[in-house]
Each structure stands twice: as C-alpha cells, then as structure tokens.
Amino acid sequence: MYAIIETGGKQYWVSPKDTIQVELLDKPVGEKMSFKALWTGEEMEVGYGKNSAPSASAPEASDKTLPVATVTAQVVRHFLGRKLIVFKKKPKTGYTRRQGHRQNLTELKIEAIELN
C-alpha cells in the first residue's frame, strides 16, 4: 500500500518502512507523528518501454475534510542537506558573488498506513 502525504508545502509518495527527507520539523528525535493521507492505493507494478503504463488498482482519493488514511512516522534525525552553490556574475565588470546554502532537513521513517 502507498499513500501521498503533504508536509512543508511538498507532497511525498510513501510506503511502510520508507525513509524520507522533509523540510525541518519542530519535533524531537524519536517522536512519532501522524499525517493525513491525500491519496492512497495499492502497490503499483511499474513497466518499462514506450507502451507500458503503470498498472494499479483504482486509488482512493480523499475529501479535504475526511482523510482516507493516516500515515504514522517517526523522526529519525535532523541534519543539513547537501551544499548548493549560488553564483552570480555580471559580464565586463568583474562582478562575481559566490554563496553556499545548506537546507535544514528532517529524516522520517514511515511506520504504518492505517485506513480509516
């Protein structure tokens, strides 16, 4: 079974026992959290090639007020993401600026997807 959850303004496709990296959450390490599933379905068989489309059972979409499933996750760790370089340059003037950025992230371990 899989579910699509939303946190930090992004959506993630998760299954039980998955580990995902999300925007920093204000929760201590080891704490359990629950998310409302936006979408649920059975496992998909992914095909390859020009005419192969993923086959799955009809997914169950949720109404915004009534979640179809609840996803339980545990906070594994907080860490900094990989370094991204922001580089600006203007031609002919010698103007260059180089700046690095590392995003604060939280790693979550998906424990269960429970249908309501």
N, CA, C and O atoms as CSV, one atom per row, in Angstrom:
chain,resi,resn,atom,element,x,y,z
A,1,MET,N,N,0.840,-1.173,0.000
A,1,MET,CA,C,0.000,0.000,0.000
A,1,MET,C,C,0.891,1.244,0.000
A,1,MET,O,O,1.978,1.244,0.577
A,2,TYR,N,N,0.419,2.287,-0.647
A,2,TYR,CA,C,1.151,3.547,-0.653
A,2,TYR,C,C,0.196,4.675,-0.306
A,2,TYR,O,O,-1.023,4.520,-0.361
A,3,ALA,N,N,0.770,5.804,0.050
A,3,ALA,CA,C,-0.029,6.993,0.343
A,3,ALA,C,C,0.762,8.214,-0.094
A,3,ALA,O,O,1.987,8.170,-0.198
A,4,ILE,N,N,0.054,9.297,-0.347
A,4,ILE,CA,C,0.694,10.573,-0.652
A,4,ILE,C,C,0.368,11.503,0.506
A,4,ILE,O,O,-0.797,11.731,0.830
A,5,ILE,N,N,1.431,12.042,1.132
A,5,ILE,CA,C,1.253,12.949,2.262
A,5,ILE,C,C,1.822,14.309,1.905
A,5,ILE,O,O,2.590,14.443,0.952
A,6,GLU,N,N,1.440,15.315,2.678
A,6,GLU,CA,C,1.936,16.668,2.436
A,6,GLU,C,C,2.535,17.215,3.725
A,6,GLU,O,O,1.913,17.154,4.785
A,7,THR,N,N,3.760,17.755,3.623
A,7,THR,CA,C,4.408,18.434,4.732
A,7,THR,C,C,5.413,19.422,4.167
A,7,THR,O,O,6.077,19.138,3.171
A,8,GLY,N,N,5.522,20.557,4.787
A,8,GLY,CA,C,6.466,21.573,4.334
A,8,GLY,C,C,6.142,22.132,2.962
A,8,GLY,O,O,7.039,22.608,2.267
A,9,GLY,N,N,4.876,22.087,2.554
A,9,GLY,CA,C,4.485,22.609,1.251
A,9,GLY,C,C,4.825,21.695,0.092
A,9,GLY,O,O,4.708,22.095,-1.067
A,10,LYS,N,N,5.247,20.463,0.387
A,10,LYS,CA,C,5.596,19.498,-0.656
A,10,LYS,C,C,4.812,18.210,-0.418
A,10,LYS,O,O,4.369,17.938,0.698
A,11,GLN,N,N,4.647,17.426,-1.478
A,11,GLN,CA,C,3.947,16.155,-1.364
A,11,GLN,C,C,4.940,15.015,-1.564
A,11,GLN,O,O,5.843,15.106,-2.395
A,12,TYR,N,N,4.764,13.941,-0.793
A,12,TYR,CA,C,5.674,12.800,-0.824
A,12,TYR,C,C,4.877,11.515,-0.999
A,12,TYR,O,O,3.837,11.331,-0.367
A,13,TRP,N,N,5.369,10.626,-1.860
A,13,TRP,CA,C,4.793,9.306,-2.105
A,13,TRP,C,C,5.499,8.359,-1.142
A,13,TRP,O,O,6.711,8.174,-1.250
A,14,VAL,N,N,4.765,7.747,-0.194
A,14,VAL,CA,C,5.388,6.928,0.841
A,14,VAL,C,C,4.729,5.559,0.930
A,14,VAL,O,O,3.563,5.382,0.576
A,15,SER,N,N,5.505,4.601,1.410
A,15,SER,CA,C,5.048,3.249,1.713
A,15,SER,C,C,5.579,2.897,3.097
A,15,SER,O,O,6.521,3.537,3.565
A,16,PRO,N,N,5.003,1.897,3.766
A,16,PRO,CA,C,5.555,1.496,5.061
A,16,PRO,C,C,7.021,1.087,4.935
A,16,PRO,O,O,7.420,0.478,3.942
A,17,LYS,N,N,7.806,1.421,5.928
A,17,LYS,CA,C,9.243,1.151,6.036
A,17,LYS,C,C,10.091,2.053,5.145
A,17,LYS,O,O,11.303,1.851,5.058
A,18,ASP,N,N,9.491,3.046,4.478
A,18,ASP,CA,C,10.268,4.017,3.703
A,18,ASP,C,C,10.924,5.020,4.641
A,18,ASP,O,O,10.449,5.254,5.753
A,19,THR,N,N,12.019,5.608,4.177
A,19,THR,CA,C,12.669,6.710,4.875
A,19,THR,C,C,12.660,7.900,3.934
A,19,THR,O,O,13.129,7.798,2.800
A,20,ILE,N,N,12.127,9.035,4.395
A,20,ILE,CA,C,12.053,10.223,3.545
A,20,ILE,C,C,12.718,11.399,4.246
A,20,ILE,O,O,12.816,11.437,5.472
A,21,GLN,N,N,13.173,12.358,3.443
A,21,GLN,CA,C,13.779,13.583,3.950
A,21,GLN,C,C,12.830,14.729,3.644
A,21,GLN,O,O,12.484,14.961,2.485
A,22,VAL,N,N,12.409,15.446,4.679
A,22,VAL,CA,C,11.455,16.542,4.530
A,22,VAL,C,C,12.058,17.815,5.115
A,22,VAL,O,O,13.107,17.783,5.759
A,23,GLU,N,N,11.370,18.946,4.878
A,23,GLU,CA,C,11.791,20.208,5.481
A,23,GLU,C,C,11.831,20.048,7.001
A,23,GLU,O,O,11.133,19.200,7.557
A,24,LEU,N,N,12.643,20.858,7.665
A,24,LEU,CA,C,12.833,20.756,9.108
A,24,LEU,C,C,11.504,20.818,9.856
A,24,LEU,O,O,10.699,21.725,9.647
A,25,LEU,N,N,11.290,19.830,10.736
A,25,LEU,CA,C,10.099,19.781,11.577
A,25,LEU,C,C,10.512,20.052,13.020
A,25,LEU,O,O,11.578,19.617,13.456
A,26,ASP,N,N,9.685,20.755,13.745
A,26,ASP,CA,C,9.994,21.125,15.124
A,26,ASP,C,C,9.540,20.018,16.077
A,26,ASP,O,O,8.679,20.235,16.929
A,27,LYS,N,N,10.124,18.840,15.923
A,27,LYS,CA,C,9.814,17.686,16.762
A,27,LYS,C,C,11.127,17.057,17.208
A,27,LYS,O,O,12.082,17.034,16.432
A,28,PRO,N,N,11.205,16.543,18.445
A,28,PRO,CA,C,12.441,15.900,18.888
A,28,PRO,C,C,12.639,14.537,18.221
A,28,PRO,O,O,11.689,13.910,17.753
A,29,VAL,N,N,13.886,14.101,18.191
A,29,VAL,CA,C,14.227,12.803,17.603
A,29,VAL,C,C,13.543,11.701,18.410
A,29,VAL,O,O,13.558,11.719,19.641
A,30,GLY,N,N,12.950,10.754,17.711
A,30,GLY,CA,C,12.271,9.636,18.351
A,30,GLY,C,C,10.774,9.829,18.508
A,30,GLY,O,O,10.059,8.872,18.806
A,31,GLU,N,N,10.284,11.050,18.314
A,31,GLU,CA,C,8.850,11.303,18.469
A,31,GLU,C,C,8.084,10.779,17.260
A,31,GLU,O,O,8.562,10.844,16.127
A,32,LYS,N,N,6.891,10.260,17.519
A,32,LYS,CA,C,6.029,9.767,16.439
A,32,LYS,C,C,5.093,10.883,15.997
A,32,LYS,O,O,4.631,11.686,16.809
A,33,MET,N,N,4.822,10.918,14.690
A,33,MET,CA,C,3.945,11.923,14.105
A,33,MET,C,C,2.925,11.215,13.238
A,33,MET,O,O,3.130,10.074,12.825
A,34,SER,N,N,1.828,11.896,12.965
A,34,SER,CA,C,0.859,11.336,12.026
A,34,SER,C,C,0.501,12.392,10.993
A,34,SER,O,O,0.419,13.581,11.302
A,35,PHE,N,N,0.290,11.942,9.770
A,35,PHE,CA,C,-0.055,12.803,8.647
A,35,PHE,C,C,-1.356,12.313,8.042
A,35,PHE,O,O,-1.652,11.118,8.064
A,36,LYS,N,N,-2.126,13.239,7.504
A,36,LYS,CA,C,-3.346,12.894,6.779
A,36,LYS,C,C,-2.937,12.514,5.356
A,36,LYS,O,O,-2.208,13.255,4.697
A,37,ALA,N,N,-3.406,11.364,4.887
A,37,ALA,CA,C,-3.091,10.930,3.524
A,37,ALA,C,C,-3.982,11.679,2.541
A,37,ALA,O,O,-5.201,11.720,2.704
A,38,LEU,N,N,-3.365,12.270,1.516
A,38,LEU,CA,C,-4.127,12.943,0.475
A,38,LEU,C,C,-4.669,11.940,-0.533
A,38,LEU,O,O,-5.679,12.188,-1.192
A,39,TRP,N,N,-3.978,10.791,-0.645
A,39,TRP,CA,C,-4.303,9.799,-1.666
A,39,TRP,C,C,-3.748,8.467,-1.193
A,39,TRP,O,O,-2.661,8.425,-0.617
A,40,THR,N,N,-4.471,7.380,-1.425
A,40,THR,CA,C,-3.960,6.056,-1.084
A,40,THR,C,C,-4.221,5.099,-2.232
A,40,THR,O,O,-5.059,5.360,-3.095
A,41,GLY,N,N,-3.500,3.994,-2.234
A,41,GLY,CA,C,-3.691,2.985,-3.266
A,41,GLY,C,C,-2.858,1.758,-2.969
A,41,GLY,O,O,-2.085,1.726,-2.012
A,42,GLU,N,N,-3.028,0.751,-3.806
A,42,GLU,CA,C,-2.248,-0.474,-3.674
A,42,GLU,C,C,-0.926,-0.301,-4.404
A,42,GLU,O,O,-0.750,0.641,-5.176
A,43,GLU,N,N,-0.001,-1.214,-4.155
A,43,GLU,CA,C,1.310,-1.139,-4.803
A,43,GLU,C,C,1.166,-1.199,-6.311
A,43,GLU,O,O,0.278,-1.870,-6.837
A,44,MET,N,N,2.039,-0.499,-6.994
A,44,MET,CA,C,1.983,-0.437,-8.454
A,44,MET,C,C,3.052,-1.334,-9.056
A,44,MET,O,O,4.129,-1.504,-8.485
A,45,GLU,N,N,2.748,-1.901,-10.204
A,45,GLU,CA,C,3.741,-2.624,-10.978
A,45,GLU,C,C,4.213,-1.672,-12.059
A,45,GLU,O,O,3.451,-1.299,-12.950
A,46,VAL,N,N,5.467,-1.286,-11.973
A,46,VAL,CA,C,5.986,-0.306,-12.925
A,46,VAL,C,C,6.543,-1.046,-14.124
A,46,VAL,O,O,7.389,-1.928,-13.980
A,47,GLY,N,N,6.069,-0.686,-15.305
A,47,GLY,CA,C,6.562,-1.283,-16.533
A,47,GLY,C,C,7.519,-0.335,-17.228
A,47,GLY,O,O,7.545,0.860,-16.930
A,48,TYR,N,N,8.295,-0.857,-18.141
A,48,TYR,CA,C,9.241,-0.043,-18.882
A,48,TYR,C,C,8.937,-0.154,-20.364
A,48,TYR,O,O,8.430,-1.176,-20.826
A,49,GLY,N,N,9.240,0.871,-21.089
A,49,GLY,CA,C,9.028,0.842,-22.522
A,49,GLY,C,C,8.036,1.892,-22.954
A,49,GLY,O,O,7.436,2.595,-22.140
A,50,LYS,N,N,7.881,1.977,-24.260
A,50,LYS,CA,C,7.058,3.032,-24.847
A,50,LYS,C,C,5.581,2.879,-24.512
A,50,LYS,O,O,4.914,3.866,-24.202
A,51,ASN,N,N,5.062,1.658,-24.572
A,51,ASN,CA,C,3.626,1.456,-24.407
A,51,ASN,C,C,3.236,0.905,-23.043
A,51,ASN,O,O,2.083,0.523,-22.846
A,52,SER,N,N,4.164,0.855,-22.105
A,52,SER,CA,C,3.808,0.297,-20.805
A,52,SER,C,C,3.437,1.418,-19.845
A,52,SER,O,O,4.195,2.367,-19.643
A,53,ALA,N,N,2.277,1.287,-19.272
A,53,ALA,CA,C,1.809,2.266,-18.285
A,53,ALA,C,C,1.735,1.570,-16.935
A,53,ALA,O,O,1.476,0.368,-16.875
A,54,PRO,N,N,1.956,2.301,-15.859
A,54,PRO,CA,C,1.836,1.671,-14.546
A,54,PRO,C,C,0.421,1.151,-14.335
A,54,PRO,O,O,-0.556,1.831,-14.649
A,55,SER,N,N,0.324,-0.061,-13.801
A,55,SER,CA,C,-1.000,-0.621,-13.535
A,55,SER,C,C,-1.196,-0.681,-12.027
A,55,SER,O,O,-0.303,-1.104,-11.293
A,56,ALA,N,N,-2.339,-0.265,-11.582
A,56,ALA,CA,C,-2.645,-0.284,-10.155
A,56,ALA,C,C,-4.148,-0.353,-9.985
A,56,ALA,O,O,-4.914,-0.081,-10.909
A,57,SER,N,N,-4.548,-0.720,-8.790
A,57,SER,CA,C,-5.978,-0.668,-8.519
A,57,SER,C,C,-6.389,0.797,-8.437
A,57,SER,O,O,-5.550,1.678,-8.246
A,58,ALA,N,N,-7.664,1.044,-8.581
A,58,ALA,CA,C,-8.133,2.432,-8.569
A,58,ALA,C,C,-7.795,3.074,-7.233
A,58,ALA,O,O,-8.241,2.594,-6.191
A,59,PRO,N,N,-7.017,4.150,-7.242
A,59,PRO,CA,C,-6.665,4.793,-5.984
A,59,PRO,C,C,-7.882,5.437,-5.337
A,59,PRO,O,O,-8.841,5.812,-6.011
A,60,GLU,N,N,-7.822,5.553,-4.040
A,60,GLU,CA,C,-8.918,6.152,-3.295
A,60,GLU,C,C,-8.537,7.584,-2.950
A,60,GLU,O,O,-7.655,7.810,-2.122
A,61,ALA,N,N,-9.190,8.541,-3.572
A,61,ALA,CA,C,-8.903,9.942,-3.284
A,61,ALA,C,C,-9.664,10.360,-2.038
A,61,ALA,O,O,-10.770,9.884,-1.782
A,62,SER,N,N,-9.066,11.245,-1.276
A,62,SER,CA,C,-9.728,11.686,-0.053
A,62,SER,C,C,-10.355,13.052,-0.236
A,62,SER,O,O,-9.881,13.876,-1.018
A,63,ASP,N,N,-11.408,13.270,0.486
A,63,ASP,CA,C,-12.011,14.593,0.561
A,63,ASP,C,C,-11.127,15.414,1.499
A,63,ASP,O,O,-10.518,14.853,2.410
A,64,LYS,N,N,-11.044,16.713,1.296
A,64,LYS,CA,C,-10.168,17.546,2.121
A,64,LYS,C,C,-10.582,17.528,3.592
A,64,LYS,O,O,-9.748,17.757,4.468
A,65,THR,N,N,-11.846,17.261,3.871
A,65,THR,CA,C,-12.301,17.272,5.257
A,65,THR,C,C,-12.255,15.891,5.901
A,65,THR,O,O,-12.258,15.791,7.128
A,66,LEU,N,N,-12.214,14.835,5.111
A,66,LEU,CA,C,-12.253,13.487,5.656
A,66,LEU,C,C,-11.081,12.674,5.105
A,66,LEU,O,O,-11.126,12.254,3.949
A,67,PRO,N,N,-10.040,12.442,5.895
A,67,PRO,CA,C,-8.907,11.682,5.380
A,67,PRO,C,C,-9.253,10.207,5.202
A,67,PRO,O,O,-9.972,9.623,6.012
A,68,VAL,N,N,-8.735,9.623,4.141
A,68,VAL,CA,C,-8.946,8.207,3.859
A,68,VAL,C,C,-8.037,7.361,4.740
A,68,VAL,O,O,-8.424,6.278,5.180
A,69,ALA,N,N,-6.834,7.852,4.995
A,69,ALA,CA,C,-5.869,7.086,5.770
A,69,ALA,C,C,-5.024,8.023,6.623
A,69,ALA,O,O,-4.941,9.225,6.375
A,70,THR,N,N,-4.403,7.430,7.635
A,70,THR,CA,C,-3.475,8.157,8.488
A,70,THR,C,C,-2.116,7.488,8.366
A,70,THR,O,O,-2.003,6.268,8.486
A,71,VAL,N,N,-1.090,8.283,8.130
A,71,VAL,CA,C,0.271,7.775,7.987
A,71,VAL,C,C,1.027,8.102,9.268
A,71,VAL,O,O,1.081,9.259,9.686
A,72,THR,N,N,1.612,7.078,9.892
A,72,THR,CA,C,2.379,7.258,11.118
A,72,THR,C,C,3.860,7.198,10.781
A,72,THR,O,O,4.312,6.292,10.079
A,73,ALA,N,N,4.617,8.177,11.291
A,73,ALA,CA,C,6.053,8.242,11.020
A,73,ALA,C,C,6.795,8.585,12.303
A,73,ALA,O,O,6.225,9.150,13.236
A,74,GLN,N,N,8.083,8.233,12.334
A,74,GLN,CA,C,8.933,8.538,13.481
A,74,GLN,C,C,10.098,9.395,13.017
A,74,GLN,O,O,10.679,9.147,11.960
A,75,VAL,N,N,10.438,10.414,13.819
A,75,VAL,CA,C,11.568,11.289,13.497
A,75,VAL,C,C,12.854,10.526,13.784
A,75,VAL,O,O,13.082,10.088,14.912
A,76,VAL,N,N,13.700,10.365,12.757
A,76,VAL,CA,C,14.952,9.628,12.901
A,76,VAL,C,C,16.088,10.572,13.266
A,76,VAL,O,O,16.846,10.300,14.197
A,77,ARG,N,N,16.214,11.698,12.529
A,77,ARG,CA,C,17.299,12.643,12.799
A,77,ARG,C,C,17.021,13.969,12.111
A,77,ARG,O,O,16.201,14.066,11.198
A,78,HIS,N,N,17.737,14.993,12.585
A,78,HIS,CA,C,17.750,16.305,11.946
A,78,HIS,C,C,19.155,16.493,11.387
A,78,HIS,O,O,20.135,16.149,12.048
A,79,PHE,N,N,19.261,17.035,10.176
A,79,PHE,CA,C,20.577,17.190,9.567
A,79,PHE,C,C,20.553,18.297,8.532
A,79,PHE,O,O,19.493,18.821,8.191
A,80,LEU,N,N,21.727,18.648,8.036
A,80,LEU,CA,C,21.866,19.634,6.973
A,80,LEU,C,C,21.958,18.909,5.643
A,80,LEU,O,O,22.661,17.905,5.525
A,81,GLY,N,N,21.254,19.411,4.647
A,81,GLY,CA,C,21.298,18.832,3.306
A,81,GLY,C,C,22.622,19.133,2.623
A,81,GLY,O,O,23.500,19.775,3.198
A,82,ARG,N,N,22.752,18.665,1.398
A,82,ARG,CA,C,23.995,18.902,0.669
A,82,ARG,C,C,24.131,20.372,0.322
A,82,ARG,O,O,23.138,21.094,0.236
A,83,LYS,N,N,25.352,20.808,0.125
A,83,LYS,CA,C,25.612,22.221,-0.129
A,83,LYS,C,C,25.263,22.587,-1.565
A,83,LYS,O,O,25.652,21.902,-2.512
A,84,LEU,N,N,24.524,23.677,-1.705
A,84,LEU,CA,C,24.197,24.228,-3.013
A,84,LEU,C,C,24.966,25.528,-3.173
A,84,LEU,O,O,25.067,26.313,-2.231
A,85,ILE,N,N,25.501,25.757,-4.348
A,85,ILE,CA,C,26.262,26.967,-4.627
A,85,ILE,C,C,25.398,27.918,-5.443
A,85,ILE,O,O,24.843,27.541,-6.476
A,86,VAL,N,N,25.291,29.156,-4.967
A,86,VAL,CA,C,24.589,30.210,-5.693
A,86,VAL,C,C,25.671,31.127,-6.240
A,86,VAL,O,O,26.435,31.710,-5.471
A,87,PHE,N,N,25.744,31.261,-7.564
A,87,PHE,CA,C,26.810,32.046,-8.188
A,87,PHE,C,C,26.198,33.102,-9.091
A,87,PHE,O,O,25.381,32.796,-9.960
A,88,LYS,N,N,26.603,34.357,-8.876
A,88,LYS,CA,C,26.141,35.471,-9.707
A,88,LYS,C,C,27.343,36.061,-10.421
A,88,LYS,O,O,28.436,36.133,-9.858
A,89,LYS,N,N,27.141,36.482,-11.657
A,89,LYS,CA,C,28.221,37.110,-12.418
A,89,LYS,C,C,27.619,38.112,-13.385
A,89,LYS,O,O,26.608,37.845,-14.034
A,90,LYS,N,N,28.257,39.271,-13.469
A,90,LYS,CA,C,27.861,40.262,-14.466
A,90,LYS,C,C,29.031,40.433,-15.428
A,90,LYS,O,O,30.171,40.609,-14.999
A,91,PRO,N,N,28.754,40.381,-16.706
A,91,PRO,CA,C,29.845,40.456,-17.673
A,91,PRO,C,C,30.499,41.842,-17.706
A,91,PRO,O,O,29.867,42.857,-17.414
A,92,LYS,N,N,31.756,41.848,-18.064
A,92,LYS,CA,C,32.558,43.053,-18.340
A,92,LYS,C,C,32.907,43.894,-17.123
A,92,LYS,O,O,33.738,44.795,-17.233
A,93,THR,N,N,32.307,43.639,-15.972
A,93,THR,CA,C,32.594,44.488,-14.817
A,93,THR,C,C,33.441,43.786,-13.772
A,93,THR,O,O,33.960,44.434,-12.862
A,94,GLY,N,N,33.590,42.483,-13.886
A,94,GLY,CA,C,34.346,41.730,-12.892
A,94,GLY,C,C,33.532,41.414,-11.648
A,94,GLY,O,O,34.082,40.947,-10.650
A,95,TYR,N,N,32.223,41.664,-11.694
A,95,TYR,CA,C,31.365,41.431,-10.539
A,95,TYR,C,C,31.011,39.954,-10.441
A,95,TYR,O,O,30.372,39.400,-11.335
A,96,THR,N,N,31.427,39.324,-9.356
A,96,THR,CA,C,31.044,37.935,-9.091
A,96,THR,C,C,30.709,37.790,-7.613
A,96,THR,O,O,31.330,38.426,-6.761
A,97,ARG,N,N,29.746,36.968,-7.323
A,97,ARG,CA,C,29.385,36.637,-5.949
A,97,ARG,C,C,29.145,35.139,-5.881
A,97,ARG,O,O,28.486,34.560,-6.745
A,98,ARG,N,N,29.690,34.520,-4.839
A,98,ARG,CA,C,29.521,33.085,-4.644
A,98,ARG,C,C,29.019,32.878,-3.220
A,98,ARG,O,O,29.614,33.367,-2.260
A,99,GLN,N,N,27.926,32.152,-3.101
A,99,GLN,CA,C,27.339,31.924,-1.792
A,99,GLN,C,C,26.873,30.481,-1.713
A,99,GLN,O,O,26.362,29.936,-2.692
A,100,GLY,N,N,27.046,29.863,-0.558
A,100,GLY,CA,C,26.596,28.491,-0.356
A,100,GLY,C,C,25.349,28.446,0.512
A,100,GLY,O,O,25.076,29.368,1.281
A,101,HIS,N,N,24.597,27.361,0.379
A,101,HIS,CA,C,23.388,27.179,1.186
A,101,HIS,C,C,23.225,25.699,1.512
A,101,HIS,O,O,23.374,24.841,0.642
A,102,ARG,N,N,22.916,25.408,2.784
A,102,ARG,CA,C,22.596,24.043,3.208
A,102,ARG,C,C,21.259,24.073,3.932
A,102,ARG,O,O,21.109,24.751,4.949
A,103,GLN,N,N,20.299,23.342,3.407
A,103,GLN,CA,C,18.941,23.342,3.949
A,103,GLN,C,C,18.853,22.458,5.185
A,103,GLN,O,O,19.440,21.376,5.214
A,104,ASN,N,N,18.127,22.904,6.206
A,104,ASN,CA,C,17.850,22.082,7.381
A,104,ASN,C,C,16.770,21.064,7.021
A,104,ASN,O,O,15.696,21.435,6.547
A,105,LEU,N,N,17.054,19.781,7.247
A,105,LEU,CA,C,16.133,18.707,6.880
A,105,LEU,C,C,15.864,17.796,8.072
A,105,LEU,O,O,16.631,17.770,9.034
A,106,THR,N,N,14.777,17.059,7.996
A,106,THR,CA,C,14.421,16.047,8.984
A,106,THR,C,C,14.205,14.735,8.249
A,106,THR,O,O,13.567,14.699,7.196
A,107,GLU,N,N,14.739,13.662,8.808
A,107,GLU,CA,C,14.551,12.334,8.222
A,107,GLU,C,C,13.443,11.616,8.987
A,107,GLU,O,O,13.475,11.524,10.214
A,108,LEU,N,N,12.460,11.106,8.236
A,108,LEU,CA,C,11.325,10.399,8.825
A,108,LEU,C,C,11.309,8.952,8.361
A,108,LEU,O,O,11.598,8.663,7.199
A,109,LYS,N,N,10.970,8.046,9.267
A,109,LYS,CA,C,10.783,6.629,8.935
A,109,LYS,C,C,9.284,6.359,8.986
A,109,LYS,O,O,8.653,6.519,10.031
A,110,ILE,N,N,8.719,5.950,7.854
A,110,ILE,CA,C,7.285,5.668,7.770
A,110,ILE,C,C,7.033,4.309,8.419
A,110,ILE,O,O,7.612,3.300,8.014
A,111,GLU,N,N,6.169,4.294,9.423
A,111,GLU,CA,C,5.916,3.056,10.156
A,111,GLU,C,C,4.666,2.324,9.677
A,111,GLU,O,O,4.686,1.104,9.519
A,112,ALA,N,N,3.580,3.059,9.446
A,112,ALA,CA,C,2.332,2.386,9.072
A,112,ALA,C,C,1.418,3.328,8.309
A,112,ALA,O,O,1.477,4.548,8.463
A,113,ILE,N,N,0.571,2.728,7.480
A,113,ILE,CA,C,-0.506,3.446,6.804
A,113,ILE,C,C,-1.793,2.753,7.228
A,113,ILE,O,O,-2.024,1.591,6.893
A,114,GLU,N,N,-2.627,3.477,7.966
A,114,GLU,CA,C,-3.849,2.893,8.511
A,114,GLU,C,C,-5.061,3.503,7.830
A,114,GLU,O,O,-5.243,4.720,7.849
A,115,LEU,N,N,-5.889,2.659,7.226
A,115,LEU,CA,C,-7.119,3.129,6.591
A,115,LEU,C,C,-8.148,3.483,7.654
A,115,LEU,O,O,-8.270,2.797,8.669
A,116,ASN,N,N,-8.880,4.549,7.415
A,116,ASN,CA,C,-9.920,4.971,8.371
A,116,ASN,C,C,-11.246,4.314,8.044
A,116,ASN,O,O,-12.237,4.546,8.735
